């Protein structure tokens, strides 16, 4: 079976990101359906139809959510902030695997009460201002993490498009990877539901076997969740066992 993965994006400009993620999921035998603040308000929207969640990249997260200072020159999407806070919490409650990509990783952290550096270069002054879709940043994966079991590289070469990063960890989260300058590059949950957030964009590295493995992990975890539900009650696939 092909698990259905919900992919949260911005209403404006979110199609290009969604198409790249949809292609990455298609390659590993999963289906994707876009979720925006607009589609989530439609009468027929039912989050229980999904088997997993990807919180995608996009605009900055409002600093008001974690007690930070607003920066006047960044674009915000408060409706999406509110949507993803609800989706991430609902997915964890339902046991759906969650993958956060760039902004999505930061949103996972904020959803669990964590905070962000609004501008990493103001804090990590020696870090290069690297903004590229090419795999030029080196990240070091912490041993014993879910991420280390998913990726077959350590260190890994990844792309970098962010200027915000995780500061204080949210409840139930731990660091999975950092770069050479100490910037947190990946986080994951310590609870039963599998949650991984990466600061880079694996969907933009389709030729990287390791980055494809992130989508394979998500698809397999979502598929296993459905199979377990089938064993519990074959007549009600979406009901909790």
Secondary structure by P-SEA (a helix, b strand, c coil): cbbbbbbbbbcccaaaaaaaaaaaaaaabbbbbbbcccccccccccccccccccccccccccccccbbbbbccccccaaaaaaaaaaaaaaaaabbbbbbccaaaaaaaaaabbbbccccccccccccccccccccbbbbbbcccaaaaacccccccccccccccccccccccccccccccccccbbbbccccbbbbbccccccccccaaaaaaaaaaaaaaaaaaaaaaaaccccccccc
